[in-house]
Amino acid sequence: MFYVYILQSEKDKSLYIGYSPDLRKRLVKHNKNQVTSTKYKTPWKLIYYEAYLERKDATGRERFLKSGAGWRFINKQIKHYLEKSSLD
C-alpha cells in the first residue's frame, strides 16, 4: 500500500501533506525530527490519510492535494475537524 497523509502540528496547528509506503514509520520519523521540512514543528499528529494500491496513484494524489484545488478539497473534507481544532 501507498499512503497520502495529512499531519497537523500540535505546536502551531499548521498542516503538512506527504506520501509514504509505510505510514507508521514515516510518522515516527516526522516526530523524531528526521524530516527536514517538518522538524521545527513537532510534535505532529495524523489527521487524515488515503491508501492506494499503486505508487503513481498516490504520488499523483499528493501532487493534487498540494495544489490550490487540493487545499480547497482538504478544507471541505475535514472541515469539522479543522473548526474544532482551531478552538483548542
N, CA and C atoms as an extended XYZ file, in Angstrom:
264
Properties=species:S:1:pos:R:3:atomname:S:1:resname:S:1:resid:I:1 pbc="F F F"
N         0.835       -1.184        0.000 N   MET     1
C         0.000        0.000        0.000 CA  MET     1
C         0.878        1.245        0.000 C   MET     1
N         0.295        2.317       -0.513 N   PHE     2
C         0.952        3.621       -0.549 CA  PHE     2
C        -0.026        4.628        0.036 C   PHE     2
N         0.490        5.505        0.866 N   TYR     3
C        -0.377        6.397        1.624 CA  TYR     3
C        -0.082        7.868        1.329 C   TYR     3
N        -1.142        8.626        1.204 N   VAL     4
C        -1.070       10.080        1.167 CA  VAL     4
C        -1.681       10.520        2.490 C   VAL     4
N        -1.002       11.398        3.182 N   TYR     5
C        -1.445       11.716        4.536 CA  TYR     5
C        -1.357       13.201        4.817 C   TYR     5
N        -2.107       13.610        5.824 N   ILE     6
C        -2.047       14.986        6.306 CA  ILE     6
C        -1.740       14.937        7.797 C   ILE     6
N        -0.731       15.693        8.166 N   LEU     7
C        -0.359       15.825        9.568 CA  LEU     7
C        -0.700       17.233       10.033 C   LEU     7
N        -0.962       17.350       11.321 N   GLN     8
C        -1.146       18.672       11.909 CA  GLN     8
C        -0.139       18.851       13.034 C   GLN     8
N         0.542       19.982       13.001 N   SER     9
C         1.495       20.304       14.052 CA  SER     9
C         0.735       20.639       15.326 C   SER     9
N         1.111       20.002       16.407 N   GLU    10
C         0.500       20.333       17.690 CA  GLU    10
C         1.095       21.624       18.247 C   GLU    10
N         2.176       22.063       17.652 N   LYS    11
C         2.848       23.290       18.078 CA  LYS    11
C         2.117       24.534       17.573 C   LYS    11
N         1.787       24.553       16.260 N   ASP    12
C         1.164       25.755       15.697 CA  ASP    12
C        -0.062       25.479       14.823 C   ASP    12
N        -0.540       24.235       14.823 N   LYS    13
C        -1.749       23.823       14.072 CA  LYS    13
C        -1.578       23.833       12.548 C   LYS    13
N        -0.363       24.044       12.050 N   SER    14
C        -0.154       24.021       10.604 CA  SER    14
C        -0.307       22.589       10.077 C   SER    14
N        -0.553       22.482        8.769 N   LEU    15
C        -0.763       21.183        8.132 CA  LEU    15
C         0.405       20.839        7.222 C   LEU    15
N         0.644       19.545        7.072 N   TYR    16
C         1.682       19.040        6.178 CA  TYR    16
C         1.089       17.875        5.390 C   TYR    16
N         1.287       17.872        4.084 N   ILE    17
C         0.817       16.786        3.221 CA  ILE    17
C         2.021       15.987        2.764 C   ILE    17
N         1.925       14.677        2.870 N   GLY    18
C         3.034       13.820        2.454 CA  GLY    18
C         2.551       12.519        1.858 C   GLY    18
N         3.524       11.709        1.457 N   TYR    19
C         3.275       10.413        0.839 CA  TYR    19
C         4.290        9.428        1.404 C   TYR    19
N         3.892        8.183        1.602 N   SER    20
C         4.819        7.169        2.091 CA  SER    20
C         4.265        5.764        1.853 C   SER    20
N         5.140        4.814        1.579 N   PRO    21
C         4.697        3.418        1.513 CA  PRO    21
C         4.537        2.798        2.914 C   PRO    21
N         5.085        3.454        3.933 N   ASP    22
C         4.959        2.956        5.310 CA  ASP    22
C         4.578        4.129        6.214 C   ASP    22
N         3.304        4.301        6.393 N   LEU    23
C         2.783        5.463        7.115 CA  LEU    23
C         3.240        5.496        8.570 C   LEU    23
N         3.240        4.371        9.233 N   ARG    24
C         3.643        4.354       10.645 CA  ARG    24
C         5.097        4.792       10.829 C   ARG    24
N         5.982        4.227       10.023 N   LYS    25
C         7.398        4.603       10.129 CA  LYS    25
C         7.609        6.070        9.784 C   LYS    25
N         6.882        6.548        8.787 N   ARG    26
C         7.036        7.937        8.370 CA  ARG    26
C         6.587        8.893        9.475 C   ARG    26
N         5.495        8.584       10.149 N   LEU    27
C         5.033        9.422       11.252 CA  LEU    27
C         6.071        9.464       12.372 C   LEU    27
N         6.675        8.321       12.662 N   VAL    28
C         7.726        8.278       13.681 CA  VAL    28
C         8.885        9.179       13.270 C   VAL    28
N         9.276        9.126       11.992 N   LYS    29
C        10.376        9.979       11.517 CA  LYS    29
C        10.035       11.460       11.663 C   LYS    29
N         8.801       11.824       11.322 N   HIS    30
C         8.393       13.216       11.493 CA  HIS    30
C         8.539       13.639       12.954 C   HIS    30
N         8.122       12.802       13.860 N   ASN    31
C         8.139       13.163       15.281 CA  ASN    31
C         9.500       13.024       15.943 C   ASN    31
N        10.446       12.376       15.260 N   LYS    32
C        11.824       12.295       15.765 CA  LYS    32
C        12.721       13.331       15.088 C   LYS    32
N        12.099       14.305       14.417 N   ASN    33
C        12.825       15.387       13.736 CA  ASN    33
C        13.774       14.876       12.655 C   ASN    33
N        13.409       13.797       11.989 N   GLN    34
C        14.242       13.226       10.934 CA  GLN    34
C        13.775       13.639        9.540 C   GLN    34
N        12.792       14.526        9.462 N   VAL    35
C        12.297       15.041        8.185 CA  VAL    35
C        12.568       16.542        8.184 C   VAL    35
N        13.442       16.970        7.280 N   THR    36
C        13.895       18.367        7.268 CA  THR    36
C        12.747       19.367        7.228 C   THR    36
N        11.748       19.111        6.394 N   SER    37
C        10.683       20.100        6.209 CA  SER    37
C         9.718       20.194        7.386 C   SER    37
N         9.768       19.267        8.324 N   THR    38
C         8.816       19.304        9.440 CA  THR    38
C         9.473       19.339       10.823 C   THR    38
N        10.778       19.319       10.882 N   LYS    39
C        11.433       19.125       12.180 CA  LYS    39
C        11.260       20.271       13.172 C   LYS    39
N        10.901       21.460       12.699 N   TYR    40
C        10.763       22.582       13.623 CA  TYR    40
C         9.346       22.748       14.166 C   TYR    40
N         8.453       21.844       13.783 N   LYS    41
C         7.066       21.987       14.228 CA  LYS    41
C         6.547       20.744       14.948 C   LYS    41
N         7.428       19.919       15.469 N   THR    42
C         6.999       18.734       16.197 CA  THR    42
C         6.345       19.150       17.507 C   THR    42
N         5.488       18.345       18.039 N   PRO    43
C         5.030       17.041       17.557 CA  PRO    43
C         3.930       17.172       16.497 C   PRO    43
N         3.811       16.110       15.695 N   TRP    44
C         2.803       16.027       14.636 CA  TRP    44
C         1.807       14.936       14.972 C   TRP    44
N         0.563       15.152       14.548 N   LYS    45
C        -0.421       14.074       14.685 CA  LYS    45
C        -1.068       13.845       13.317 C   LYS    45
N        -1.370       12.596       13.061 N   LEU    46
C        -2.012       12.200       11.820 CA  LEU    46
C        -3.490       12.559       11.910 C   LEU    46
N        -3.988       13.344       10.930 N   ILE    47
C        -5.395       13.729       10.968 CA  ILE    47
C        -6.184       13.194        9.775 C   ILE    47
N        -5.491       12.701        8.734 N   TYR    48
C        -6.198       12.230        7.538 CA  TYR    48
C        -5.231       11.402        6.707 C   TYR    48
N        -5.751       10.329        6.089 N   TYR    49
C        -4.934        9.604        5.120 CA  TYR    49
C        -5.811        8.888        4.110 C   TYR    49
N        -5.212        8.587        2.975 N   GLU    50
C        -5.842        7.801        1.916 CA  GLU    50
C        -4.844        6.713        1.522 C   GLU    50
N        -5.341        5.537        1.204 N   ALA    51
C        -4.487        4.416        0.819 CA  ALA    51
C        -4.692        4.087       -0.661 C   ALA    51
N        -3.598        3.758       -1.332 N   TYR    52
C        -3.612        3.424       -2.757 CA  TYR    52
C        -2.817        2.153       -2.996 C   TYR    52
N        -3.226        1.412       -4.005 N   LEU    53
C        -2.515        0.186       -4.371 CA  LEU    53
C        -1.311        0.473       -5.264 C   LEU    53
N        -1.375        1.545       -6.028 N   GLU    54
C        -0.304        1.884       -6.959 CA  GLU    54
C         0.405        3.166       -6.528 C   GLU    54
N         1.730        3.140       -6.588 N   ARG    55
C         2.550        4.291       -6.201 CA  ARG    55
C         2.182        5.536       -7.017 C   ARG    55
N         2.012        5.399       -8.324 N   LYS    56
C         1.719        6.548       -9.170 CA  LYS    56
C         0.383        7.205       -8.799 C   LYS    56
N        -0.575        6.403       -8.383 N   ASP    57
C        -1.855        6.968       -7.946 CA  ASP    57
C        -1.654        7.813       -6.679 C   ASP    57
N        -0.856        7.314       -5.761 N   ALA    58
C        -0.612        8.034       -4.506 CA  ALA    58
C         0.183        9.315       -4.745 C   ALA    58
N         1.217        9.251       -5.555 N   THR    59
C         2.016       10.446       -5.796 CA  THR    59
C         1.230       11.491       -6.594 C   THR    59
N         0.372       11.034       -7.487 N   GLY    60
C        -0.496       11.967       -8.209 CA  GLY    60
C        -1.471       12.647       -7.272 C   GLY    60
N        -2.014       11.896       -6.347 N   ARG    61
C        -2.950       12.460       -5.371 CA  ARG    61
C        -2.244       13.460       -4.452 C   ARG    61
N        -1.032       13.122       -4.040 N   GLU    62
C        -0.259       14.038       -3.201 CA  GLU    62
C        -0.041       15.362       -3.942 C   GLU    62
N         0.356       15.284       -5.210 N   ARG    63
C         0.555       16.495       -6.016 CA  ARG    63
C        -0.725       17.325       -6.087 C   ARG    63
N        -1.859       16.639       -6.308 N   PHE    64
C        -3.135       17.351       -6.365 CA  PHE    64
C        -3.450       18.038       -5.042 C   PHE    64
N        -3.311       17.317       -3.938 N   LEU    65
C        -3.665       17.887       -2.635 CA  LEU    65
C        -2.818       19.108       -2.289 C   LEU    65
N        -1.615       19.187       -2.830 N   LYS    66
C        -0.746       20.336       -2.572 CA  LYS    66
C        -1.079       21.526       -3.466 C   LYS    66
N        -1.995       21.344       -4.407 N   SER    67
C        -2.401       22.426       -5.307 CA  SER    67
C        -3.500       23.260       -4.648 C   SER    67
N        -3.858       24.353       -5.281 N   GLY    68
C        -4.937       25.193       -4.757 CA  GLY    68
C        -6.248       24.442       -4.659 C   GLY    68
N        -6.591       23.691       -5.714 N   ALA    69
C        -7.831       22.902       -5.698 CA  ALA    69
C        -7.754       21.814       -4.630 C   ALA    69
N        -6.579       21.269       -4.421 N   GLY    70
C        -6.396       20.240       -3.399 CA  GLY    70
C        -6.616       20.778       -2.000 C   GLY    70
N        -6.101       21.975       -1.729 N   TRP    71
C        -6.309       22.589       -0.417 CA  TRP    71
C        -7.780       22.895       -0.192 C   TRP    71
N        -8.466       23.301       -1.256 N   ARG    72
C        -9.915       23.531       -1.117 CA  ARG    72
C       -10.626       22.221       -0.788 C   ARG    72
N       -10.217       21.118       -1.441 N   PHE    73
C       -10.791       19.809       -1.145 CA  PHE    73
C       -10.548       19.441        0.322 C   PHE    73
N        -9.326       19.618        0.778 N   ILE    74
C        -8.976       19.280        2.167 CA  ILE    74
C        -9.845       20.081        3.142 C   ILE    74
N        -9.973       21.369        2.882 N   ASN    75
C       -10.770       22.209        3.780 CA  ASN    75
C       -12.226       21.775        3.833 C   ASN    75
N       -12.755       21.240        2.752 N   LYS    76
C       -14.130       20.713        2.770 CA  LYS    76
C       -14.174       19.335        3.426 C   LYS    76
N       -13.219       18.496        3.090 N   GLN    77
C       -13.217       17.105        3.552 CA  GLN    77
C       -13.097       17.003        5.067 C   GLN    77
N       -12.260       17.820        5.653 N   ILE    78
C       -12.053       17.737        7.106 CA  ILE    78
C       -12.465       19.048        7.794 C   ILE    78
N       -13.481       19.667        7.246 N   LYS    79
C       -13.993       20.950        7.741 CA  LYS    79
C       -14.296       20.922        9.239 C   LYS    79
N       -15.034       19.934        9.683 N   HIS    80
C       -15.451       19.887       11.085 CA  HIS    80
C       -14.259       19.695       12.016 C   HIS    80
N       -13.318       18.861       11.594 N   TYR    81
C       -12.114       18.670       12.409 CA  TYR    81
C       -11.337       19.987       12.509 C   TYR    81
N       -11.147       20.663       11.383 N   LEU    82
C       -10.379       21.908       11.384 CA  LEU    82
C       -11.063       22.978       12.233 C   LEU    82
N       -12.377       23.038       12.177 N   GLU    83
C       -13.109       24.004       13.019 CA  GLU    83
C       -12.890       23.703       14.494 C   GLU    83
N       -12.989       22.425       14.834 N   LYS    84
C       -12.826       22.015       16.232 CA  LYS    84
C       -11.380       22.274       16.703 C   LYS    84
N       -10.401       21.933       15.860 N   SER    85
C        -9.002       22.079       16.285 CA  SER    85
C        -8.601       23.539       16.411 C   SER    85
N        -9.263       24.434       15.687 N   SER    86
C        -8.922       25.853       15.827 CA  SER    86
C        -9.413       26.412       17.158 C   SER    86
N       -10.369       25.732       17.779 N   LEU    87
C       -10.877       26.171       19.090 CA  LEU    87
C       -10.008       25.705       20.244 C   LEU    87
N        -9.214       24.653       20.000 N   ASP    88
C        -8.372       24.090       21.067 CA  ASP    88
C        -7.197       24.995       21.398 C   ASP    88
